[in-house]
Amino acid sequence: MKIETQDSGSTKVVVLSGDVDLGHSPALRKTLMELMFEQRNVVVDLSAVTYIDSSGIAGLVEAYQMSRRNGTRFTLAAIADPVRRVLQLARLDRVFSIVETVADAVK
């Protein structure tokens, strides 16, 4: 998995690519938690994620919960089909704020 962060105004965009699995999810969690402690609006670009397991989903859920406590926005954008299927299976597609593109999220 590769993690890149980009600034887009008051929002931090986290771009993920590759597999988000047990071996890589701690790095994702660390990145997201640091941004949550900074109380930043965060958009996670999932367009290049080829696989995500429950540990990756758990990191996203934890960041989402913290953003709610902080009063910041946490948005998933450009979700690749493998990720979409997992989110739908867990019914988390009804919990997260999801948009089609990163541009839609940072308006």
N, CA, C and O atoms as CSV, one atom per row, in Angstrom:
chain,resi,resn,atom,element,x,y,z
A,1,MET,N,N,0.844,-1.177,0.000
A,1,MET,CA,C,0.000,0.000,0.000
A,1,MET,C,C,0.887,1.237,0.000
A,1,MET,O,O,1.955,1.264,0.611
A,2,LYS,N,N,0.419,2.238,-0.691
A,2,LYS,CA,C,1.107,3.524,-0.736
A,2,LYS,C,C,0.150,4.586,-0.213
A,2,LYS,O,O,-1.033,4.598,-0.554
A,3,ILE,N,N,0.685,5.482,0.627
A,3,ILE,CA,C,-0.106,6.589,1.176
A,3,ILE,C,C,0.555,7.900,0.783
A,3,ILE,O,O,1.744,8.107,1.026
A,4,GLU,N,N,-0.221,8.777,0.175
A,4,GLU,CA,C,0.247,10.131,-0.131
A,4,GLU,C,C,-0.751,11.106,0.471
A,4,GLU,O,O,-1.951,10.833,0.504
A,5,THR,N,N,-0.262,12.235,0.942
A,5,THR,CA,C,-1.163,13.268,1.434
A,5,THR,C,C,-0.937,14.538,0.620
A,5,THR,O,O,0.184,14.860,0.227
A,6,GLN,N,N,-2.030,15.242,0.382
A,6,GLN,CA,C,-1.994,16.481,-0.393
A,6,GLN,C,C,-2.874,17.510,0.292
A,6,GLN,O,O,-3.919,17.172,0.849
A,7,ASP,N,N,-2.458,18.750,0.252
A,7,ASP,CA,C,-3.281,19.835,0.789
A,7,ASP,C,C,-4.207,20.355,-0.294
A,7,ASP,O,O,-3.809,20.525,-1.447
A,8,SER,N,N,-5.434,20.603,0.089
A,8,SER,CA,C,-6.403,21.222,-0.804
A,8,SER,C,C,-7.198,22.221,0.022
A,8,SER,O,O,-8.304,21.929,0.477
A,9,GLY,N,N,-6.630,23.385,0.207
A,9,GLY,CA,C,-7.265,24.393,1.054
A,9,GLY,C,C,-7.250,23.944,2.499
A,9,GLY,O,O,-6.197,23.595,3.033
A,10,SER,N,N,-8.401,23.950,3.132
A,10,SER,CA,C,-8.493,23.538,4.536
A,10,SER,C,C,-8.644,22.025,4.684
A,10,SER,O,O,-8.808,21.513,5.792
A,11,THR,N,N,-8.587,21.324,3.568
A,11,THR,CA,C,-8.797,19.876,3.569
A,11,THR,C,C,-7.506,19.159,3.233
A,11,THR,O,O,-6.731,19.604,2.387
A,12,LYS,N,N,-7.289,18.049,3.902
A,12,LYS,CA,C,-6.151,17.178,3.596
A,12,LYS,C,C,-6.699,15.986,2.826
A,12,LYS,O,O,-7.644,15.331,3.264
A,13,VAL,N,N,-6.096,15.711,1.676
A,13,VAL,CA,C,-6.500,14.576,0.854
A,13,VAL,C,C,-5.491,13.456,1.079
A,13,VAL,O,O,-4.287,13.650,0.911
A,14,VAL,N,N,-5.991,12.288,1.458
A,14,VAL,CA,C,-5.158,11.107,1.663
A,14,VAL,C,C,-5.421,10.176,0.487
A,14,VAL,O,O,-6.531,9.672,0.314
A,15,VAL,N,N,-4.390,9.955,-0.315
A,15,VAL,CA,C,-4.515,9.125,-1.508
A,15,VAL,C,C,-3.908,7.758,-1.200
A,15,VAL,O,O,-2.726,7.643,-0.873
A,16,LEU,N,N,-4.745,6.723,-1.311
A,16,LEU,CA,C,-4.294,5.360,-1.044
A,16,LEU,C,C,-4.217,4.582,-2.346
A,16,LEU,O,O,-5.013,4.796,-3.261
A,17,SER,N,N,-3.249,3.677,-2.419
A,17,SER,CA,C,-3.190,2.779,-3.571
A,17,SER,C,C,-2.663,1.424,-3.121
A,17,SER,O,O,-1.897,1.321,-2.164
A,18,GLY,N,N,-3.094,0.384,-3.837
A,18,GLY,CA,C,-2.662,-0.971,-3.503
A,18,GLY,C,C,-3.592,-1.644,-2.519
A,18,GLY,O,O,-4.774,-1.309,-2.430
A,19,ASP,N,N,-3.047,-2.602,-1.777
A,19,ASP,CA,C,-3.816,-3.385,-0.805
A,19,ASP,C,C,-3.768,-2.745,0.570
A,19,ASP,O,O,-2.693,-2.428,1.079
A,20,VAL,N,N,-4.927,-2.557,1.166
A,20,VAL,CA,C,-5.025,-2.057,2.540
A,20,VAL,C,C,-5.406,-3.271,3.384
A,20,VAL,O,O,-6.580,-3.618,3.517
A,21,ASP,N,N,-4.386,-3.900,3.943
A,21,ASP,CA,C,-4.612,-5.128,4.703
A,21,ASP,C,C,-3.950,-5.029,6.071
A,21,ASP,O,O,-3.446,-3.972,6.450
A,22,LEU,N,N,-3.953,-6.131,6.807
A,22,LEU,CA,C,-3.431,-6.150,8.173
A,22,LEU,C,C,-1.990,-5.663,8.248
A,22,LEU,O,O,-1.603,-5.020,9.224
A,23,GLY,N,N,-1.210,-5.957,7.248
A,23,GLY,CA,C,0.179,-5.522,7.256
A,23,GLY,C,C,0.364,-4.034,7.009
A,23,GLY,O,O,1.373,-3.456,7.414
A,24,HIS,N,N,-0.603,-3.411,6.348
A,24,HIS,CA,C,-0.483,-1.996,5.980
A,24,HIS,C,C,-1.430,-1.073,6.742
A,24,HIS,O,O,-1.200,0.135,6.790
A,25,SER,N,N,-2.463,-1.606,7.325
A,25,SER,CA,C,-3.460,-0.747,7.966
A,25,SER,C,C,-2.926,0.063,9.148
A,25,SER,O,O,-3.445,1.151,9.396
A,26,PRO,N,N,-1.911,-0.408,9.897
A,26,PRO,CA,C,-1.392,0.465,10.964
A,26,PRO,C,C,-0.843,1.791,10.427
A,26,PRO,O,O,-0.989,2.825,11.079
A,27,ALA,N,N,-0.219,1.773,9.257
A,27,ALA,CA,C,0.292,3.018,8.665
A,27,ALA,C,C,-0.862,3.937,8.275
A,27,ALA,O,O,-0.779,5.152,8.451
A,28,LEU,N,N,-1.934,3.359,7.747
A,28,LEU,CA,C,-3.121,4.146,7.412
A,28,LEU,C,C,-3.721,4.759,8.663
A,28,LEU,O,O,-4.033,5.949,8.694
A,29,ARG,N,N,-3.880,3.948,9.689
A,29,ARG,CA,C,-4.450,4.431,10.944
A,29,ARG,C,C,-3.613,5.570,11.511
A,29,ARG,O,O,-4.163,6.585,11.939
A,30,LYS,N,N,-2.293,5.419,11.520
A,30,LYS,CA,C,-1.396,6.450,12.038
A,30,LYS,C,C,-1.574,7.760,11.269
A,30,LYS,O,O,-1.683,8.827,11.872
A,31,THR,N,N,-1.601,7.676,9.958
A,31,THR,CA,C,-1.778,8.872,9.129
A,31,THR,C,C,-3.107,9.558,9.433
A,31,THR,O,O,-3.154,10.771,9.636
A,32,LEU,N,N,-4.181,8.778,9.463
A,32,LEU,CA,C,-5.505,9.351,9.702
A,32,LEU,C,C,-5.624,9.939,11.103
A,32,LEU,O,O,-6.199,11.015,11.271
A,33,MET,N,N,-5.091,9.253,12.111
A,33,MET,CA,C,-5.194,9.755,13.483
A,33,MET,C,C,-4.405,11.051,13.653
A,33,MET,O,O,-4.851,11.950,14.366
A,34,GLU,N,N,-3.241,11.161,13.013
A,34,GLU,CA,C,-2.487,12.413,13.086
A,34,GLU,C,C,-3.308,13.569,12.514
A,34,GLU,O,O,-3.320,14.664,13.076
A,35,LEU,N,N,-3.986,13.322,11.408
A,35,LEU,CA,C,-4.822,14.368,10.810
A,35,LEU,C,C,-6.019,14.684,11.699
A,35,LEU,O,O,-6.428,15.841,11.797
A,36,MET,N,N,-6.575,13.683,12.337
A,36,MET,CA,C,-7.713,13.915,13.236
A,36,MET,C,C,-7.280,14.744,14.445
A,36,MET,O,O,-8.028,15.607,14.905
A,37,PHE,N,N,-6.072,14.484,14.962
A,37,PHE,CA,C,-5.577,15.278,16.092
A,37,PHE,C,C,-5.305,16.719,15.682
A,37,PHE,O,O,-5.376,17.625,16.512
A,38,GLU,N,N,-4.993,16.938,14.405
A,38,GLU,CA,C,-4.817,18.294,13.882
A,38,GLU,C,C,-6.169,18.955,13.604
A,38,GLU,O,O,-6.238,20.136,13.266
A,39,GLN,N,N,-7.228,18.179,13.750
A,39,GLN,CA,C,-8.600,18.621,13.488
A,39,GLN,C,C,-8.735,19.162,12.076
A,39,GLN,O,O,-9.249,20.259,11.858
A,40,ARG,N,N,-8.263,18.373,11.122
A,40,ARG,CA,C,-8.346,18.715,9.700
A,40,ARG,C,C,-9.544,18.022,9.065
A,40,ARG,O,O,-9.920,16.923,9.471
A,41,ASN,N,N,-10.140,18.665,8.072
A,41,ASN,CA,C,-11.097,17.974,7.218
A,41,ASN,C,C,-10.283,17.018,6.365
A,41,ASN,O,O,-9.216,17.378,5.869
A,42,VAL,N,N,-10.782,15.798,6.192
A,42,VAL,CA,C,-10.022,14.771,5.478
A,42,VAL,C,C,-10.884,14.137,4.396
A,42,VAL,O,O,-12.053,13.813,4.610
A,43,VAL,N,N,-10.272,13.971,3.227
A,43,VAL,CA,C,-10.871,13.209,2.137
A,43,VAL,C,C,-9.930,12.048,1.854
A,43,VAL,O,O,-8.728,12.246,1.678
A,44,VAL,N,N,-10.474,10.840,1.810
A,44,VAL,CA,C,-9.666,9.667,1.497
A,44,VAL,C,C,-10.015,9.225,0.074
A,44,VAL,O,O,-11.141,8.820,-0.214
A,45,ASP,N,N,-9.019,9.316,-0.799
A,45,ASP,CA,C,-9.166,8.914,-2.201
A,45,ASP,C,C,-8.880,7.419,-2.290
A,45,ASP,O,O,-7.747,6.981,-2.087
A,46,LEU,N,N,-9.914,6.643,-2.596
A,46,LEU,CA,C,-9.812,5.181,-2.641
A,46,LEU,C,C,-9.844,4.639,-4.067
A,46,LEU,O,O,-10.099,3.452,-4.270
A,47,SER,N,N,-9.591,5.487,-5.046
A,47,SER,CA,C,-9.719,5.073,-6.443
A,47,SER,C,C,-8.704,4.017,-6.859
A,47,SER,O,O,-8.976,3.237,-7.772
A,48,ALA,N,N,-7.548,3.972,-6.216
A,48,ALA,CA,C,-6.497,3.026,-6.614
A,48,ALA,C,C,-6.304,1.886,-5.619
A,48,ALA,O,O,-5.288,1.192,-5.659
A,49,VAL,N,N,-7.271,1.691,-4.729
A,49,VAL,CA,C,-7.182,0.588,-3.767
A,49,VAL,C,C,-7.711,-0.678,-4.435
A,49,VAL,O,O,-8.833,-0.706,-4.940
A,50,THR,N,N,-6.892,-1.715,-4.429
A,50,THR,CA,C,-7.251,-2.973,-5.084
A,50,THR,C,C,-7.872,-3.982,-4.123
A,50,THR,O,O,-8.546,-4.919,-4.549
A,51,TYR,N,N,-7.640,-3.785,-2.817
A,51,TYR,CA,C,-8.160,-4.715,-1.810
A,51,TYR,C,C,-8.167,-3.994,-0.481
A,51,TYR,O,O,-7.250,-3.232,-0.177
A,52,ILE,N,N,-9.207,-4.232,0.322
A,52,ILE,CA,C,-9.246,-3.706,1.689
A,52,ILE,C,C,-9.870,-4.774,2.577
A,52,ILE,O,O,-10.877,-5.384,2.219
A,53,ASP,N,N,-9.262,-4.991,3.736
A,53,ASP,CA,C,-9.819,-5.978,4.665
A,53,ASP,C,C,-10.408,-5.255,5.881
A,53,ASP,O,O,-10.477,-4.026,5.920
A,54,SER,N,N,-10.822,-6.035,6.854
A,54,SER,CA,C,-11.508,-5.460,8.018
A,54,SER,C,C,-10.606,-4.525,8.813
A,54,SER,O,O,-11.103,-3.583,9.431
A,55,SER,N,N,-9.296,-4.757,8.816
A,55,SER,CA,C,-8.408,-3.859,9.550
A,55,SER,C,C,-8.344,-2.485,8.873
A,55,SER,O,O,-8.268,-1.461,9.552
A,56,GLY,N,N,-8.374,-2.466,7.560
A,56,GLY,CA,C,-8.407,-1.191,6.835
A,56,GLY,C,C,-9.714,-0.463,7.059
A,56,GLY,O,O,-9.734,0.752,7.258
A,57,ILE,N,N,-10.811,-1.214,7.025
A,57,ILE,CA,C,-12.129,-0.625,7.292
A,57,ILE,C,C,-12.178,-0.070,8.711
A,57,ILE,O,O,-12.735,1.003,8.940
A,58,ALA,N,N,-11.596,-0.797,9.662
A,58,ALA,CA,C,-11.585,-0.347,11.060
A,58,ALA,C,C,-10.858,0.990,11.195
A,58,ALA,O,O,-11.289,1.850,11.963
A,59,GLY,N,N,-9.769,1.175,10.463
A,59,GLY,CA,C,-9.050,2.450,10.496
A,59,GLY,C,C,-9.897,3.590,9.961
A,59,GLY,O,O,-9.877,4.695,10.502
A,60,LEU,N,N,-10.647,3.315,8.890
A,60,LEU,CA,C,-11.538,4.340,8.335
A,60,LEU,C,C,-12.662,4.680,9.317
A,60,LEU,O,O,-13.011,5.848,9.487
A,61,VAL,N,N,-13.220,3.661,9.955
A,61,VAL,CA,C,-14.308,3.877,10.919
A,61,VAL,C,C,-13.807,4.693,12.107
A,61,VAL,O,O,-14.489,5.608,12.567
A,62,GLU,N,N,-12.619,4.363,12.600
A,62,GLU,CA,C,-12.070,5.094,13.741
A,62,GLU,C,C,-11.855,6.572,13.393
A,62,GLU,O,O,-12.160,7.452,14.197
A,63,ALA,N,N,-11.339,6.834,12.212
A,63,ALA,CA,C,-11.132,8.218,11.788
A,63,ALA,C,C,-12.475,8.939,11.639
A,63,ALA,O,O,-12.609,10.100,12.027
A,64,TYR,N,N,-13.460,8.247,11.078
A,64,TYR,CA,C,-14.800,8.820,10.929
A,64,TYR,C,C,-15.378,9.201,12.301
A,64,TYR,O,O,-15.920,10.293,12.471
A,65,GLN,N,N,-15.256,8.301,13.262
A,65,GLN,CA,C,-15.788,8.571,14.601
A,65,GLN,C,C,-15.083,9.759,15.248
A,65,GLN,O,O,-15.717,10.590,15.898
A,66,MET,N,N,-13.769,9.829,15.063
A,66,MET,CA,C,-13.029,10.932,15.646
A,66,MET,C,C,-13.392,12.255,14.969
A,66,MET,O,O,-13.457,13.291,15.630
A,67,SER,N,N,-13.626,12.224,13.666
A,67,SER,CA,C,-14.012,13.453,12.977
A,67,SER,C,C,-15.357,13.964,13.491
A,67,SER,O,O,-15.568,15.171,13.603
A,68,ARG,N,N,-16.241,13.058,13.796
A,68,ARG,CA,C,-17.537,13.475,14.351
A,68,ARG,C,C,-17.348,14.157,15.702
A,68,ARG,O,O,-17.988,15.167,15.991
A,69,ARG,N,N,-16.463,13.596,16.526
A,69,ARG,CA,C,-16.187,14.219,17.833
A,69,ARG,C,C,-15.517,15.581,17.657
A,69,ARG,O,O,-15.769,16.503,18.433
A,70,ASN,N,N,-14.661,15.710,16.636
A,70,ASN,CA,C,-13.935,16.960,16.388
A,70,ASN,C,C,-14.778,18.013,15.681
A,70,ASN,O,O,-14.439,19.196,15.688
A,71,GLY,N,N,-15.875,17.579,15.074
A,71,GLY,CA,C,-16.674,18.506,14.286
A,71,GLY,C,C,-16.040,18.803,12.935
A,71,GLY,O,O,-16.263,19.866,12.356
A,72,THR,N,N,-15.243,17.850,12.432
A,72,THR,CA,C,-14.617,18.009,11.118
A,72,THR,C,C,-15.278,17.058,10.133
A,72,THR,O,O,-16.050,16.178,10.513
A,73,ARG,N,N,-14.951,17.259,8.835
A,73,ARG,CA,C,-15.527,16.393,7.802
A,73,ARG,C,C,-14.566,15.259,7.472
A,73,ARG,O,O,-13.355,15.464,7.385
A,74,PHE,N,N,-15.116,14.063,7.290
A,74,PHE,CA,C,-14.346,12.895,6.865
A,74,PHE,C,C,-15.123,12.280,5.712
A,74,PHE,O,O,-16.245,11.805,5.892
A,75,THR,N,N,-14.527,12.291,4.535
A,75,THR,CA,C,-15.220,11.876,3.324
A,75,THR,C,C,-14.409,10.843,2.570
A,75,THR,O,O,-13.186,10.944,2.472
A,76,LEU,N,N,-15.105,9.840,2.034
A,76,LEU,CA,C,-14.479,8.861,1.153
A,76,LEU,C,C,-14.819,9.260,-0.274
A,76,LEU,O,O,-15.964,9.596,-0.577
A,77,ALA,N,N,-13.813,9.220,-1.154
A,77,ALA,CA,C,-14.019,9.675,-2.522
A,77,ALA,C,C,-13.502,8.657,-3.534
A,77,ALA,O,O,-12.554,7.916,-3.275
A,78,ALA,N,N,-14.153,8.645,-4.690
A,78,ALA,CA,C,-13.703,7.841,-5.836
A,78,ALA,C,C,-13.441,6.392,-5.439
A,78,ALA,O,O,-12.366,5.850,-5.695
A,79,ILE,N,N,-14.412,5.788,-4.826
A,79,ILE,CA,C,-14.231,4.439,-4.270
A,79,ILE,C,C,-14.135,3.398,-5.380
A,79,ILE,O,O,-15.015,3.290,-6.235
A,80,ALA,N,N,-13.045,2.638,-5.343
A,80,ALA,CA,C,-12.856,1.537,-6.294
A,80,ALA,C,C,-13.853,0.426,-5.985
A,80,ALA,O,O,-14.284,0.276,-4.841
A,81,ASP,N,N,-14.218,-0.348,-6.994
A,81,ASP,CA,C,-15.219,-1.408,-6.823
A,81,ASP,C,C,-14.922,-2.394,-5.694
A,81,ASP,O,O,-15.843,-2.744,-4.956
A,82,PRO,N,N,-13.662,-2.866,-5.519
A,82,PRO,CA,C,-13.413,-3.802,-4.413
A,82,PRO,C,C,-13.739,-3.201,-3.043
A,82,PRO,O,O,-14.228,-3.896,-2.152
A,83,VAL,N,N,-13.465,-1.919,-2.886
A,83,VAL,CA,C,-13.760,-1.243,-1.616
A,83,VAL,C,C,-15.259,-1.037,-1.478
A,83,VAL,O,O,-15.822,-1.243,-0.403
A,84,ARG,N,N,-15.897,-0.636,-2.551
A,84,ARG,CA,C,-17.347,-0.408,-2.525
A,84,ARG,C,C,-18.093,-1.671,-2.083
A,84,ARG,O,O,-19.028,-1.605,-1.285
A,85,ARG,N,N,-17.667,-2.815,-2.612
A,85,ARG,CA,C,-18.333,-4.078,-2.240
A,85,ARG,C,C,-18.210,-4.368,-0.747
A,85,ARG,O,O,-19.173,-4.797,-0.111
A,86,VAL,N,N,-17.027,-4.134,-0.192
A,86,VAL,CA,C,-16.827,-4.373,1.239
A,86,VAL,C,C,-17.679,-3.415,2.060
A,86,VAL,O,O,-18.319,-3.824,3.029
A,87,LEU,N,N,-17.690,-2.151,1.680
A,87,LEU,CA,C,-18.498,-1.168,2.409
A,87,LEU,C,C,-19.985,-1.501,2.339
A,87,LEU,O,O,-20.706,-1.351,3.326
A,88,GLN,N,N,-20.442,-1.952,1.174
A,88,GLN,CA,C,-21.845,-2.317,1.025
A,88,GLN,C,C,-22.184,-3.547,1.861
A,88,GLN,O,O,-23.242,-3.607,2.488
A,89,LEU,N,N,-21.286,-4.522,1.868
A,89,LEU,CA,C,-21.510,-5.734,2.653
A,89,LEU,C,C,-21.672,-5.407,4.136
A,89,LEU,O,O,-22.523,-5.975,4.820
A,90,ALA,N,N,-20.854,-4.497,4.615
A,90,ALA,CA,C,-20.902,-4.095,6.022
A,90,ALA,C,C,-21.924,-2.988,6.275
A,90,ALA,O,O,-22.087,-2.531,7.406
A,91,ARG,N,N,-22.609,-2.560,5.215
A,91,ARG,CA,C,-23.585,-1.472,5.266
A,91,ARG,C,C,-22.977,-0.143,5.700
A,91,ARG,O,O,-23.683,0.754,6.162
A,92,LEU,N,N,-21.678,-0.029,5.549
A,92,LEU,CA,C,-20.999,1.212,5.899
A,92,LEU,C,C,-21.135,2.265,4.810
A,92,LEU,O,O,-20.811,3.432,5.028
A,93,ASP,N,N,-21.612,1.860,3.643
A,93,ASP,CA,C,-21.880,2.838,2.587
A,93,ASP,C,C,-23.005,3.778,3.005
A,93,ASP,O,O,-23.194,4.836,2.405
A,94,ARG,N,N,-23.750,3.386,4.035
A,94,ARG,CA,C,-24.830,4.226,4.561
A,94,ARG,C,C,-24.359,5.107,5.716
A,94,ARG,O,O,-25.076,6.005,6.158
A,95,VAL,N,N,-23.149,4.841,6.199
A,95,VAL,CA,C,-22.605,5.575,7.338
A,95,VAL,C,C,-21.663,6.683,6.880
A,95,VAL,O,O,-21.799,7.837,7.286
A,96,PHE,N,N,-20.714,6.320,6.036
A,96,PHE,CA,C,-19.721,7.277,5.557
A,96,PHE,C,C,-20.330,8.278,4.579
A,96,PHE,O,O,-21.295,7.985,3.873
A,97,SER,N,N,-19.737,9.457,4.563
A,97,SER,CA,C,-20.026,10.424,3.515
A,97,SER,C,C,-19.180,10.000,2.319
A,97,SER,O,O,-17.953,9.957,2.404
A,98,ILE,N,N,-19.842,9.684,1.197
A,98,ILE,CA,C,-19.153,9.171,0.017
A,98,ILE,C,C,-19.499,10.040,-1.181
A,98,ILE,O,O,-20.665,10.343,-1.435
A,99,VAL,N,N,-18.455,10.437,-1.919
A,99,VAL,CA,C,-18.648,11.232,-3.131
A,99,VAL,C,C,-17.916,10.565,-4.292
A,99,VAL,O,O,-17.023,9.741,-4.094
A,100,GLU,N,N,-18.312,10.938,-5.502
A,100,GLU,CA,C,-17.758,10.304,-6.705
A,100,GLU,C,C,-16.307,10.682,-6.993
A,100,GLU,O,O,-15.526,9.849,-7.454
A,101,THR,N,N,-15.946,11.943,-6.721
A,101,THR,CA,C,-14.589,12.400,-7.035
A,101,THR,C,C,-14.010,13.200,-5.861
A,101,THR,O,O,-14.740,13.703,-5.007
A,102,VAL,N,N,-12.706,13.299,-5.849
A,102,VAL,CA,C,-12.038,14.127,-4.828
A,102,VAL,C,C,-12.481,15.584,-4.998
A,102,VAL,O,O,-12.708,16.285,-4.012
A,103,ALA,N,N,-12.601,16.031,-6.231
A,103,ALA,CA,C,-13.030,17.411,-6.489
A,103,ALA,C,C,-14.393,17.699,-5.858
A,103,ALA,O,O,-14.613,18.796,-5.344
A,104,ASP,N,N,-15.306,16.730,-5.890
A,104,ASP,CA,C,-16.615,16.900,-5.261
A,104,ASP,C,C,-16.477,17.077,-3.753
A,104,ASP,O,O,-17.262,17.798,-3.136
A,105,ALA,N,N,-15.497,16.433,-3.170
A,105,ALA,CA,C,-15.323,16.459,-1.714
A,105,ALA,C,C,-14.679,17.746,-1.209
A,105,ALA,O,O,-14.924,18.153,-0.073
A,106,VAL,N,N,-13.869,18.383,-2.027
A,106,VAL,CA,C,-13.139,19.558,-1.553
A,106,VAL,C,C,-13.753,20.879,-2.003
A,106,VAL,O,O,-13.136,21.934,-1.860
A,107,LYS,N,N,-14.963,20.823,-2.544
A,107,LYS,CA,C,-15.661,22.050,-2.976
A,107,LYS,C,C,-15.871,22.984,-1.827
A,107,LYS,O,O,-16.439,24.062,-2.002
